[in-house]
Amino acid sequence: MASREDGTHIKGTKKSLPDGWTTSGFRFAIVPTEEQATRLEQTFGCERKVYNEYIAGLYEYLEEIRFEGGFIRYKVPSYTTITAQYDYLL
């Protein structure tokens, strides 16, 4: 943990853990078959499309209300509402 001369914490630096705690991590590698790799690529592509549709809807709403800053009151459409628009996302 980084701190200044007066002992105050410098924002953005690691904080110390309580006594007895440690940090560790694991790394895994997957080796999918060709069919699995294709399926994963399709799945991630579809999820990216849904996310982009959410963002596009939000931007349309913000332009519609001429948003200039402050709190946004936006009703997020459901996942099924977005996926129903595209046959390949079902």
Distance bins in CASP14 RR format, pairs under 12 A and 6 or more apart:
PFRMAT RR
TARGET T0000
AUTHOR 0000-0000-0000
RMODE 2
METHOD distances of the structure
MODEL  1
1 7 0 0 0 0 1 0 0 0 0 0 0
1 8 0 0 0 0 0 1 0 0 0 0 0
1 9 1 0 0 1 0 0 0 0 0 0 0
1 10 0 0 0 0 1 0 0 0 0 0 0
1 11 0 0 0 0 0 1 0 0 0 0 0
1 12 0 0 0 0 0 1 0 0 0 0 0
1 13 1 0 0 1 0 0 0 0 0 0 0
1 14 1 0 1 0 0 0 0 0 0 0 0
1 15 1 0 1 0 0 0 0 0 0 0 0
1 16 1 0 1 0 0 0 0 0 0 0 0
1 17 0 0 0 0 1 0 0 0 0 0 0
2 8 0 0 0 0 0 1 0 0 0 0 0
2 9 1 0 0 1 0 0 0 0 0 0 0
2 10 1 0 1 0 0 0 0 0 0 0 0
2 11 0 0 0 0 1 0 0 0 0 0 0
2 12 0 0 0 0 1 0 0 0 0 0 0
2 13 1 1 0 0 0 0 0 0 0 0 0
2 14 1 0 0 1 0 0 0 0 0 0 0
2 15 0 0 0 0 1 0 0 0 0 0 0
2 16 0 0 0 0 0 1 0 0 0 0 0
3 9 1 0 1 0 0 0 0 0 0 0 0
3 10 1 0 0 1 0 0 0 0 0 0 0
3 11 0 0 0 0 0 1 0 0 0 0 0
3 12 0 0 0 0 0 1 0 0 0 0 0
3 13 0 0 0 0 1 0 0 0 0 0 0
3 14 0 0 0 0 0 1 0 0 0 0 0
3 15 0 0 0 0 0 1 0 0 0 0 0
3 16 0 0 0 0 1 0 0 0 0 0 0
4 10 1 0 0 1 0 0 0 0 0 0 0
4 11 0 0 0 0 0 1 0 0 0 0 0
4 13 0 0 0 0 0 1 0 0 0 0 0
9 15 1 0 0 1 0 0 0 0 0 0 0
9 16 0 0 0 0 1 0 0 0 0 0 0
14 23 0 0 0 0 1 0 0 0 0 0 0
15 21 0 0 0 0 0 1 0 0 0 0 0
15 23 0 0 0 0 0 1 0 0 0 0 0
16 22 0 0 0 0 0 1 0 0 0 0 0
16 23 0 0 0 0 0 1 0 0 0 0 0
17 23 1 0 0 1 0 0 0 0 0 0 0
17 24 0 0 0 0 0 1 0 0 0 0 0
30 36 0 0 0 0 1 0 0 0 0 0 0
30 37 0 0 0 0 1 0 0 0 0 0 0
30 40 0 0 0 0 1 0 0 0 0 0 0
31 37 0 0 0 0 1 0 0 0 0 0 0
31 40 0 0 0 0 0 1 0 0 0 0 0
32 38 0 0 0 0 1 0 0 0 0 0 0
32 39 0 0 0 0 1 0 0 0 0 0 0
32 40 1 0 0 1 0 0 0 0 0 0 0
32 41 0 0 0 0 1 0 0 0 0 0 0
32 43 0 0 0 0 0 1 0 0 0 0 0
33 39 0 0 0 0 1 0 0 0 0 0 0
33 40 0 0 0 0 0 1 0 0 0 0 0
34 40 0 0 0 0 0 1 0 0 0 0 0
34 41 0 0 0 0 0 1 0 0 0 0 0
35 41 0 0 0 0 0 1 0 0 0 0 0
35 42 0 0 0 0 0 1 0 0 0 0 0
36 42 0 0 0 0 0 1 0 0 0 0 0
36 43 0 0 0 0 0 1 0 0 0 0 0
37 43 0 0 0 0 0 1 0 0 0 0 0
37 44 0 0 0 0 0 1 0 0 0 0 0
38 44 0 0 0 0 0 1 0 0 0 0 0
38 45 0 0 0 0 0 1 0 0 0 0 0
39 45 0 0 0 0 0 1 0 0 0 0 0
39 46 0 0 0 0 0 1 0 0 0 0 0
40 46 0 0 0 0 0 1 0 0 0 0 0
40 47 0 0 0 0 0 1 0 0 0 0 0
41 47 0 0 0 0 0 1 0 0 0 0 0
41 48 0 0 0 0 0 1 0 0 0 0 0
42 48 0 0 0 0 0 1 0 0 0 0 0
42 49 0 0 0 0 0 1 0 0 0 0 0
42 88 0 0 0 0 1 0 0 0 0 0 0
42 89 0 0 0 0 0 1 0 0 0 0 0
43 49 0 0 0 0 0 1 0 0 0 0 0
43 50 0 0 0 0 0 1 0 0 0 0 0
43 88 0 0 0 0 0 1 0 0 0 0 0
43 89 0 0 0 0 0 1 0 0 0 0 0
44 50 0 0 0 0 0 1 0 0 0 0 0
44 51 0 0 0 0 0 1 0 0 0 0 0
45 51 0 0 0 0 1 0 0 0 0 0 0
45 52 0 0 0 0 1 0 0 0 0 0 0
45 86 0 0 0 0 0 1 0 0 0 0 0
45 88 0 0 0 0 0 1 0 0 0 0 0
45 89 0 0 0 0 1 0 0 0 0 0 0
46 52 0 0 0 0 0 1 0 0 0 0 0
46 53 0 0 0 0 0 1 0 0 0 0 0
46 79 0 0 0 0 0 1 0 0 0 0 0
46 82 0 0 0 0 0 1 0 0 0 0 0
46 83 0 0 0 0 1 0 0 0 0 0 0
46 86 0 0 0 0 1 0 0 0 0 0 0
46 87 0 0 0 0 0 1 0 0 0 0 0
46 88 1 0 0 1 0 0 0 0 0 0 0
46 89 1 0 1 0 0 0 0 0 0 0 0
46 90 0 0 0 0 1 0 0 0 0 0 0
47 53 0 0 0 0 0 1 0 0 0 0 0
47 54 0 0 0 0 0 1 0 0 0 0 0
47 79 0 0 0 0 0 1 0 0 0 0 0
47 82 0 0 0 0 0 1 0 0 0 0 0
47 83 0 0 0 0 0 1 0 0 0 0 0
47 89 0 0 0 0 1 0 0 0 0 0 0
48 54 0 0 0 0 0 1 0 0 0 0 0
48 55 0 0 0 0 0 1 0 0 0 0 0
48 89 0 0 0 0 0 1 0 0 0 0 0
49 55 0 0 0 0 0 1 0 0 0 0 0
49 56 0 0 0 0 0 1 0 0 0 0 0
49 79 0 0 0 0 0 1 0 0 0 0 0
49 82 0 0 0 0 1 0 0 0 0 0 0
49 83 0 0 0 0 1 0 0 0 0 0 0
49 85 0 0 0 0 0 1 0 0 0 0 0
49 86 1 0 0 1 0 0 0 0 0 0 0
49 88 0 0 0 0 1 0 0 0 0 0 0
49 89 1 0 0 1 0 0 0 0 0 0 0
50 56 0 0 0 0 0 1 0 0 0 0 0
50 57 0 0 0 0 0 1 0 0 0 0 0
50 76 0 0 0 0 0 1 0 0 0 0 0
50 77 0 0 0 0 0 1 0 0 0 0 0
50 78 0 0 0 0 0 1 0 0 0 0 0
50 79 1 0 0 1 0 0 0 0 0 0 0
50 80 0 0 0 0 0 1 0 0 0 0 0
50 81 0 0 0 0 0 1 0 0 0 0 0
50 82 1 0 1 0 0 0 0 0 0 0 0
50 83 1 0 0 1 0 0 0 0 0 0 0
50 84 0 0 0 0 0 1 0 0 0 0 0
50 85 0 0 0 0 1 0 0 0 0 0 0
50 86 0 0 0 0 1 0 0 0 0 0 0
50 88 0 0 0 0 0 1 0 0 0 0 0
50 89 1 0 0 1 0 0 0 0 0 0 0
50 90 0 0 0 0 0 1 0 0 0 0 0
51 57 0 0 0 0 0 1 0 0 0 0 0
51 58 0 0 0 0 0 1 0 0 0 0 0
51 76 0 0 0 0 0 1 0 0 0 0 0
51 79 0 0 0 0 0 1 0 0 0 0 0
51 82 0 0 0 0 1 0 0 0 0 0 0
51 83 0 0 0 0 0 1 0 0 0 0 0
51 89 0 0 0 0 0 1 0 0 0 0 0
52 58 0 0 0 0 0 1 0 0 0 0 0
52 59 0 0 0 0 0 1 0 0 0 0 0
52 82 0 0 0 0 1 0 0 0 0 0 0
52 86 0 0 0 0 0 1 0 0 0 0 0
52 89 0 0 0 0 0 1 0 0 0 0 0
53 59 0 0 0 0 0 1 0 0 0 0 0
53 60 0 0 0 0 0 1 0 0 0 0 0
53 76 0 0 0 0 0 1 0 0 0 0 0
53 77 0 0 0 0 1 0 0 0 0 0 0
53 78 0 0 0 0 0 1 0 0 0 0 0
53 79 0 0 0 0 1 0 0 0 0 0 0
53 81 0 0 0 0 1 0 0 0 0 0 0
53 82 1 0 1 0 0 0 0 0 0 0 0
53 83 0 0 0 0 1 0 0 0 0 0 0
53 84 0 0 0 0 0 1 0 0 0 0 0
53 85 1 0 0 1 0 0 0 0 0 0 0
53 86 0 0 0 0 1 0 0 0 0 0 0
53 89 0 0 0 0 1 0 0 0 0 0 0
54 60 0 0 0 0 0 1 0 0 0 0 0
54 61 0 0 0 0 0 1 0 0 0 0 0
54 74 0 0 0 0 0 1 0 0 0 0 0
54 75 0 0 0 0 0 1 0 0 0 0 0
54 76 1 0 0 1 0 0 0 0 0 0 0
54 77 1 0 0 1 0 0 0 0 0 0 0
54 78 0 0 0 0 0 1 0 0 0 0 0
54 79 0 0 0 0 1 0 0 0 0 0 0
54 81 0 0 0 0 0 1 0 0 0 0 0
54 82 1 0 0 1 0 0 0 0 0 0 0
54 83 0 0 0 0 0 1 0 0 0 0 0
55 61 0 0 0 0 0 1 0 0 0 0 0
55 62 0 0 0 0 0 1 0 0 0 0 0
55 74 0 0 0 0 0 1 0 0 0 0 0
55 76 0 0 0 0 0 1 0 0 0 0 0
55 77 0 0 0 0 0 1 0 0 0 0 0
55 82 0 0 0 0 0 1 0 0 0 0 0
56 62 0 0 0 0 0 1 0 0 0 0 0
56 63 0 0 0 0 0 1 0 0 0 0 0
56 77 0 0 0 0 0 1 0 0 0 0 0
56 82 0 0 0 0 1 0 0 0 0 0 0
56 85 0 0 0 0 0 1 0 0 0 0 0
57 63 0 0 0 0 1 0 0 0 0 0 0
57 64 0 0 0 0 1 0 0 0 0 0 0
57 74 0 0 0 0 1 0 0 0 0 0 0
57 75 0 0 0 0 0 1 0 0 0 0 0
57 76 0 0 0 0 1 0 0 0 0 0 0
57 77 1 0 0 1 0 0 0 0 0 0 0
57 81 0 0 0 0 0 1 0 0 0 0 0
57 82 0 0 0 0 1 0 0 0 0 0 0
57 85 0 0 0 0 0 1 0 0 0 0 0
58 64 0 0 0 0 0 1 0 0 0 0 0
58 65 0 0 0 0 0 1 0 0 0 0 0
58 67 0 0 0 0 1 0 0 0 0 0 0
58 72 0 0 0 0 1 0 0 0 0 0 0
58 73 0 0 0 0 0 1 0 0 0 0 0
58 74 1 0 0 1 0 0 0 0 0 0 0
58 75 0 0 0 0 0 1 0 0 0 0 0
58 76 0 0 0 0 1 0 0 0 0 0 0
58 77 0 0 0 0 1 0 0 0 0 0 0
59 65 0 0 0 0 0 1 0 0 0 0 0
59 67 0 0 0 0 1 0 0 0 0 0 0
59 72 0 0 0 0 0 1 0 0 0 0 0
59 74 0 0 0 0 0 1 0 0 0 0 0
60 67 0 0 0 0 0 1 0 0 0 0 0
60 74 0 0 0 0 0 1 0 0 0 0 0
60 77 0 0 0 0 0 1 0 0 0 0 0
61 67 0 0 0 0 1 0 0 0 0 0 0
61 72 0 0 0 0 1 0 0 0 0 0 0
61 73 0 0 0 0 1 0 0 0 0 0 0
61 74 1 0 1 0 0 0 0 0 0 0 0
61 75 0 0 0 0 1 0 0 0 0 0 0
61 76 0 0 0 0 0 1 0 0 0 0 0
61 77 0 0 0 0 0 1 0 0 0 0 0
62 68 0 0 0 0 1 0 0 0 0 0 0
62 69 0 0 0 0 1 0 0 0 0 0 0
62 70 0 0 0 0 0 1 0 0 0 0 0
62 72 1 0 0 1 0 0 0 0 0 0 0
62 73 0 0 0 0 0 1 0 0 0 0 0
62 74 1 0 0 1 0 0 0 0 0 0 0
64 74 0 0 0 0 0 1 0 0 0 0 0
65 71 0 0 0 0 0 1 0 0 0 0 0
65 72 0 0 0 0 1 0 0 0 0 0 0
65 73 0 0 0 0 1 0 0 0 0 0 0
65 74 0 0 0 0 1 0 0 0 0 0 0
67 73 0 0 0 0 0 1 0 0 0 0 0
67 74 0 0 0 0 1 0 0 0 0 0 0
75 81 0 0 0 0 0 1 0 0 0 0 0
76 82 0 0 0 0 1 0 0 0 0 0 0
77 83 0 0 0 0 0 1 0 0 0 0 0
77 84 0 0 0 0 0 1 0 0 0 0 0
77 85 0 0 0 0 1 0 0 0 0 0 0
78 84 0 0 0 0 1 0 0 0 0 0 0
78 85 0 0 0 0 0 1 0 0 0 0 0
79 85 0 0 0 0 0 1 0 0 0 0 0
79 89 0 0 0 0 1 0 0 0 0 0 0
79 90 0 0 0 0 0 1 0 0 0 0 0
80 86 0 0 0 0 0 1 0 0 0 0 0
80 89 0 0 0 0 1 0 0 0 0 0 0
80 90 0 0 0 0 1 0 0 0 0 0 0
81 89 0 0 0 0 0 1 0 0 0 0 0
82 89 1 0 0 1 0 0 0 0 0 0 0
82 90 0 0 0 0 0 1 0 0 0 0 0
83 89 1 0 1 0 0 0 0 0 0 0 0
83 90 1 0 0 1 0 0 0 0 0 0 0
84 90 1 0 0 1 0 0 0 0 0 0 0
END
